[in-house]
Amino acid sequence: MKKTMGKFKYILTTLIILIFCFSTYTPSYAATASVILDGSLLKFDVNPILKNNRVFVPFRAISEKVGATVNWDNRERKVTAFNSEFTVELKLNSKVALVNNKTFTMDVSPILYQGRVLVPLRFFSEAFGATVNWDEKSRTVNIISKQKVLKHILGYYYSYSFQDFLNNADRLTSVAVKWYTLDDNARLTNYDNKRFIMTPQDYQEVFRIAKEKGIYVYALVFESDRQKLSQALATPEKRKEIVQSIVYEVQKEGYDGVNLDFEYLSPSDKDNFNEFVKSLYNALKEKNKSLNLSLPVKTEERDWWPGYDYETLGKYSDFVVLMAYDKNPANPEPQAGVDWVEQILDYTLKRIPAEKVVLGIGYYGYAWANGKKYTVLPSRMGFNYTGILYADELQSKYGLKFNIDEKTLMAYGKFTDENNVTYQIWMESDVAVKNKVISAVSKGLKGVAVWRLGYTTNGFWDAVGEKMVPLKK
């Protein structure tokens, strides 16, 4: 009898403990997930959770993040979020949702968790017109909303750029004017007729418009001669001379800073280049001027340019512009596919903070025929260069038709001329531009740049402007 009573007391005690535990129990779901909205990590008072392979987020918090107002009806156990375009209505324990008074059926219903209403993120975000992507490896949700974000939009300014600059000044944060290079003695010069590098006679008009429109103007110092670069960087004295020349020119003309574009640098010049950039950065900072760098790109699989030390160059610059184009111009293939650009960004963001990275977009293409390569621009736009092809003229004259490659999102096509020569073309597309802009936003980059003014079309600016608004002075 005593043994029986003892067992009974044990069972009773156990039941009381279990009842107490379950009465205060909050469901424990899988590991929490991270949510990134337009490149920014969101913080919630209740963490997002994973349940049945779905991400649930606090309804009020995520609603307010996408610019919606939230109402809770306790009697009907119903939540409503609305902005100027959408009204979304959800009920606890119901898979039926109303979006602008239209009925939709979800695969899961909202839940109550730690005193908060949590809703399935994908449905909610897409109901408000957002794009949602899930990264299983990092357990991260990436949301691209319909809201436009302020970003740095840079335009490279070269010959035949003025009209494009004038037409799109309201869409720009800055211009990098390619008016400077190194002469045969590796000294700074603003005239090299062979490479069309020169300060135009009416250059002050560019400054006037930039000031009126709140645009930063950077002096672009370009050089691609490897031997000349080695000479310029060889000694502390030579580096100091060039630094002083650049700073003097920046102050004299009133530039906001410098875009340094030293290309084809020898690997043996890496340390000297680091020292040069560090010296130039510090000298410009003393004058309250900025430095940004145009950098050739790399991936984890391939370092084409070991002379460029991303970690050091990122540290001693205000931002870098990735020249994410011309992957392999010798061959008829996509030169700036979105898949390749993703690899470039993966490499870069491990070495340079995202907020110091600008993604360069080359808005042009190439045609290959009989072992020769030709630059292809969307339209003539006042250009008079020889050897350049124009897509709109090829379409009207030869019936060229473009398709979009599914993997790279680049435009491609073929045409045969009157001499029975067949040309293969790969060039940037507005679809790819839009995708790259979204990627720049989702990864929290500083912005995008275009090579170059003079090449752009309304389609390009529409693709950029769908998600970005330019920061201004």
C-alpha positions in Angstrom: 0.0 0.0 0.0 2.8 2.4 0.9 4.6 1.5 -2.3 1.3 2.2 -4.2 0.8 5.5 -2.5 4.4 6.4 -3.2 4.0 5.7 -6.9 0.8 7.7 -6.9 2.5 10.7 -5.3 5.3 10.5 -7.8 2.9 10.4 -10.7 0.9 13.2 -9.3 3.9 15.4 -8.7 5.1 14.7 -12.2 1.7 15.6 -13.7 1.6 18.9 -11.7 5.1 19.8 -13.0 4.1 18.9 -16.6 0.9 20.9 -16.3 2.8 23.9 -15.0 5.4 23.6 -17.8 2.8 23.4 -20.6 0.7 26.2 -19.2 3.8 28.6 -19.5 5.2 27.0 -22.6 6.1 29.0 -25.7 6.6 26.9 -28.8 10.3 26.5 -29.7 10.9 26.6 -33.4 14.0 26.1 -35.5 16.9 28.5 -35.4 16.1 32.1 -36.0 16.6 33.7 -39.4 18.1 37.1 -40.4 16.1 39.5 -42.5 17.8 42.1 -44.8 15.6 44.8 -46.3 17.2 46.9 -49.2 20.7 46.1 -47.9 20.0 46.8 -44.2 19.8 44.2 -41.5 16.5 44.5 -39.7 16.2 44.2 -35.9 13.1 43.0 -34.2 11.9 42.9 -30.5 10.9 39.3 -31.3 13.3 37.4 -33.6 12.0 35.9 -36.9 11.6 32.2 -36.7 11.6 29.2 -39.0 8.5 26.9 -38.8 7.7 24.3 -41.4 10.3 25.7 -43.7 8.7 29.1 -43.6 10.1 32.3 -42.2 7.7 34.2 -39.8 8.3 37.8 -38.8 6.6 40.2 -36.4 3.8 41.7 -38.4 3.9 45.2 -37.1 7.7 45.6 -37.3 7.9 44.3 -40.9 4.9 46.4 -42.0 6.4 49.6 -40.7 9.7 48.8 -42.4 8.0 48.7 -45.8 6.2 51.9 -45.1 2.8 50.6 -44.1 0.5 51.5 -41.2 -0.8 48.7 -39.0 -4.1 48.1 -37.2 -4.9 45.2 -34.9 -8.5 44.1 -34.4 -8.5 42.0 -31.1 -12.1 40.9 -31.4 -11.7 39.4 -34.8 -8.1 38.5 -34.2 -7.2 40.3 -37.4 -4.3 42.5 -38.5 -4.3 45.0 -41.4 -1.4 46.8 -43.0 -1.8 49.5 -45.6 0.1 52.1 -47.6 -0.8 54.2 -50.6 -0.8 51.2 -53.0 -1.7 48.1 -51.0 -4.0 46.9 -48.2 -3.2 43.5 -46.7 -5.5 41.8 -44.2 -4.6 38.6 -42.3 -6.3 36.6 -39.5 -4.7 34.4 -36.9 -5.1 30.7 -37.7 -6.5 31.4 -41.2 -4.8 30.8 -44.5 -7.1 33.3 -46.3 -5.7 36.7 -46.9 -7.1 39.9 -48.5 -4.9 42.0 -50.7 -6.7 45.1 -52.0 -10.0 43.3 -51.2 -9.0 40.3 -53.4 -8.9 36.9 -51.7 -5.7 34.9 -51.7 -4.9 31.5 -50.0 -1.6 31.1 -48.3 0.1 27.8 -47.6 0.5 28.7 -43.9 -1.4 30.9 -41.6 -0.2 33.7 -39.2 0.8 32.6 -35.7 1.0 34.1 -32.2 4.5 33.9 -30.7 5.8 35.5 -27.5 2.9 37.9 -27.5 3.4 39.0 -31.1 1.6 38.2 -34.3 4.0 36.6 -36.7 3.2 36.4 -40.4 4.7 34.3 -43.3 7.3 36.7 -44.7 7.3 35.7 -48.3 3.6 36.2 -48.8 3.5 39.5 -46.9 6.5 41.0 -48.7 5.3 40.0 -52.1 1.8 41.3 -51.3 3.5 44.7 -50.9 5.3 44.3 -54.3 8.6 43.3 -52.8 11.1 40.6 -54.1 12.1 38.0 -51.6 15.0 35.6 -51.7 16.0 32.9 -49.2 19.7 31.9 -48.6 19.6 28.5 -46.9 23.3 28.5 -46.1 23.3 31.7 -44.1 19.6 31.4 -43.1 19.0 34.9 -44.4 16.0 36.5 -46.1 16.8 39.2 -48.6 13.9 41.6 -49.4 14.0 44.2 -52.1 11.1 46.5 -51.6 9.5 48.8 -54.1 10.9 51.8 -52.2 13.7 53.6 -53.8 16.9 54.0 -51.8 19.4 56.8 -51.8 22.7 55.7 -53.4 25.8 57.1 -55.0 25.4 57.1 -58.8 28.7 58.0 -60.6 29.1 58.7 -64.3 32.4 58.5 -66.0 32.9 61.5 -68.2 35.1 61.2 -71.3 34.9 62.6 -74.8 31.4 63.1 -76.3 29.9 63.0 -72.7 28.6 66.5 -72.3 25.1 66.0 -73.8 24.5 62.9 -71.8 25.7 64.6 -68.7 23.4 67.6 -69.3 20.4 65.3 -70.0 20.9 63.2 -66.9 22.5 65.5 -64.3 19.5 65.1 -62.0 20.2 61.3 -62.0 23.8 61.6 -60.9 25.6 61.9 -57.6 29.1 62.5 -59.1 31.1 62.6 -62.3 34.7 61.4 -62.7 36.1 63.5 -65.6 38.8 61.7 -67.6 40.9 64.7 -68.3 44.3 63.7 -66.8 47.0 61.2 -67.4 50.8 60.8 -67.2 53.2 62.1 -69.8 56.3 60.3 -71.2 58.2 61.4 -68.1 55.5 60.0 -65.8 54.4 63.5 -64.8 50.8 64.7 -64.5 49.3 66.2 -67.7 45.9 67.2 -68.9 46.6 66.6 -72.6 47.2 63.4 -74.5 45.6 63.7 -78.0 46.4 60.1 -78.9 44.1 58.8 -76.2 41.5 61.6 -76.3 42.5 62.7 -72.8 42.3 66.5 -72.4 40.6 69.2 -70.4 38.0 70.7 -72.8 37.9 74.4 -73.4 34.4 74.7 -72.0 35.1 72.5 -68.9 33.9 75.2 -66.5 30.4 74.6 -67.9 30.6 71.1 -66.4 31.5 72.6 -63.0 28.7 75.1 -63.3 26.1 72.5 -64.0 27.5 70.2 -61.3 27.3 72.9 -58.7 23.7 73.8 -59.8 22.7 70.1 -59.6 24.6 69.2 -56.4 27.0 66.9 -58.2 30.5 66.0 -57.0 33.2 66.4 -59.6 36.3 64.1 -59.4 39.4 64.6 -61.4 40.0 61.2 -63.1 43.8 60.5 -63.3 44.2 57.6 -65.8 47.2 55.5 -66.9 47.4 52.1 -68.5 51.0 51.9 -69.6 52.7 49.4 -67.3 56.2 50.7 -67.8 55.1 54.3 -67.2 53.3 53.3 -64.0 56.4 51.5 -62.8 58.4 54.6 -63.4 55.9 56.8 -61.7 55.7 54.6 -58.6 59.4 53.6 -58.4 60.7 55.9 -55.7 59.4 57.9 -52.7 60.5 61.1 -54.4 58.6 60.3 -57.7 55.5 59.3 -55.8 55.6 62.5 -53.8 56.0 64.6 -56.9 52.9 63.1 -58.5 50.9 63.4 -55.3 51.8 67.1 -55.0 50.8 67.7 -58.7 47.4 66.0 -58.2 46.6 67.9 -55.0 47.7 71.2 -56.6 45.4 70.6 -59.6 42.5 69.6 -57.4 42.7 72.7 -55.3 43.4 75.0 -58.2 40.3 73.9 -60.2 38.0 73.2 -57.3 37.5 69.5 -57.7 35.8 67.6 -54.9 38.4 64.9 -55.1 40.2 62.4 -57.3 39.3 59.2 -59.1 42.5 57.2 -59.6 42.4 54.8 -62.5 45.8 53.1 -62.8 45.3 50.0 -64.9 47.5 47.0 -65.9 49.7 47.5 -62.8 52.6 45.0 -62.6 52.5 42.7 -59.6 56.0 43.8 -58.6 54.6 47.4 -58.1 52.0 46.4 -55.6 53.8 47.7 -52.5 54.8 51.0 -54.3 51.2 51.5 -55.4 49.9 50.9 -51.9 52.3 53.6 -50.6 51.3 56.0 -53.4 47.6 55.5 -52.7 48.2 55.9 -48.9 50.1 59.2 -49.5 47.6 60.6 -51.9 44.7 59.7 -49.6 46.3 61.4 -46.7 47.4 64.5 -48.7 43.8 64.9 -50.1 42.3 64.5 -46.6 44.4 67.3 -45.3 42.7 69.6 -47.9 39.3 68.2 -47.2 39.2 66.3 -50.5 38.3 62.7 -51.2 39.9 59.8 -53.1 38.1 57.0 -54.9 39.8 54.2 -57.0 38.7 52.5 -60.2 39.8 48.9 -59.7 40.1 45.9 -62.0 38.1 43.0 -60.7 38.9 39.6 -59.2 37.1 36.4 -58.1 38.1 33.7 -55.6 38.8 31.5 -58.6 40.9 33.9 -60.5 43.1 36.8 -59.5 43.9 38.4 -62.8 45.5 41.4 -61.1 47.7 40.5 -58.1 49.2 44.0 -58.1 46.0 45.4 -56.5 45.8 44.8 -52.8 42.1 45.1 -52.1 42.4 45.3 -48.3 44.9 48.2 -48.3 43.3 50.0 -51.2 39.9 49.8 -49.6 41.4 51.2 -46.3 43.1 54.2 -48.0 40.2 55.4 -50.1 36.7 56.8 -49.6 35.3 54.2 -52.0 36.3 52.0 -54.8 34.6 51.5 -58.2 34.7 47.9 -59.5 35.2 47.8 -63.2 32.9 44.8 -63.5 33.1 44.4 -67.3 35.4 43.2 -70.1 35.8 39.8 -68.6 37.5 38.4 -71.7 37.1 40.7 -74.7 39.3 38.5 -76.9 36.5 35.9 -77.2 32.9 36.2 -78.4 31.2 35.6 -75.0 29.3 37.6 -72.3 31.6 40.2 -70.9 29.7 41.3 -67.7 27.2 38.6 -66.9 25.3 38.9 -63.6 26.6 35.5 -62.5 30.2 36.7 -62.9 29.4 40.0 -61.2 28.1 38.0 -58.2 31.5 36.3 -58.0 33.2 39.6 -58.1 31.1 41.0 -55.3 31.6 37.9 -53.2 35.4 38.3 -53.5 35.3 42.1 -52.9 33.0 42.2 -49.9 35.3 39.8 -47.9 38.0 42.5 -48.2 36.3 45.9 -48.5 33.3 47.1 -46.6 30.1 47.2 -48.7 29.5 50.8 -47.9 32.8 51.6 -49.7 32.0 49.6 -52.8 30.5 51.0 -56.0 29.6 48.5 -58.8 30.7 49.7 -62.2 28.4 48.9 -65.2 29.8 49.0 -68.7 26.9 50.0 -70.9 28.2 48.8 -74.3 29.1 45.5 -76.0 31.4 43.9 -78.6 31.0 42.3 -82.0 33.4 39.7 -83.2 34.0 38.7 -86.8 36.9 37.2 -88.7 39.2 37.4 -85.7 38.5 41.2 -85.1 36.6 42.9 -82.3 34.4 46.0 -82.6 32.8 48.1 -79.9 29.0 48.2 -80.1 27.0 51.1 -78.6 23.2 51.2 -78.3 23.0 54.2 -80.6 25.2 56.8 -82.3 24.4 59.6 -79.8 26.6 62.1 -81.7 29.7 59.8 -81.8 32.0 60.1 -84.8 34.6 57.5 -83.9 35.6 55.1 -86.6 35.3 51.3 -86.1 32.3 51.6 -83.8 29.0 49.8 -84.5 25.6 51.0 -83.4 22.9 48.5 -82.4 20.0 50.5 -83.6 21.5 51.0 -87.0 22.4 47.2 -87.2 18.8 46.4 -86.4 17.4 48.6 -89.1 20.0 47.7 -91.8 20.6 44.0 -91.2 17.7 42.9 -89.2 19.7 42.2 -86.0 17.6 40.8 -83.2 18.7 40.5 -79.6 17.9 37.8 -77.2 18.5 37.7 -73.4 20.8 34.9 -72.2 19.1 33.2 -69.2 22.3 32.7 -67.2 24.1 36.0 -67.6 21.1 38.3 -68.6 23.3 39.8 -71.3 21.9 40.6 -74.7 23.2 38.5 -77.6 22.6 38.3 -81.4 24.1 37.8 -84.8 23.9 39.5 -88.2 25.5 39.1 -91.6 26.6 42.1 -93.6 26.6 42.8 -97.3 30.0 41.1 -97.6 28.5 37.9 -96.2 30.5 38.4 -93.0 28.7 37.1 -89.9 29.2 39.0 -86.6 28.5 37.8 -83.1 27.4 40.4 -80.5 27.3 40.3 -76.7 26.4 43.5 -74.9 24.9 44.9 -71.7 21.1 44.7 -71.4 18.6 46.8 -69.4 17.5 43.5 -67.8 21.0 42.9 -66.5 21.4 46.5 -65.4 18.2 46.2 -63.3 19.5 43.0 -61.8 22.9 44.5 -60.9 21.2 47.5 -59.3 19.1 45.2 -57.2 22.1 43.2 -56.2 24.0 46.4 -55.2 21.0 47.5 -53.0 20.5 44.0 -51.4 24.2 43.8 -50.6 24.4 47.3 -49.1 26.8 48.7 -51.6 27.5 52.4 -51.8 26.0 52.6 -55.3 26.7 52.1 -59.0 28.8 53.7 -61.7 28.4 53.7 -65.5 31.1 53.6 -68.1 30.3 55.9 -69.6 28.3 59.1 -70.1 27.7 59.3 -73.8 26.7 55.7 -74.0 23.6 55.7 -71.9 19.9 55.4 -73.0 16.6 56.0 -71.3 16.4 52.3 -70.8 19.6 52.4 -68.7 18.4 55.2 -66.5 15.0 53.7 -66.1 16.6 50.4 -64.9 18.7 52.3 -62.4 16.0 54.7 -61.3 13.5 51.9 -60.6 15.4 51.2 -57.3 17.9 54.1 -56.8 17.7 57.8 -56.2 21.0 59.7 -56.4 22.5 61.2 -53.3 23.3 64.8 -53.8 25.7 67.3 -52.1 
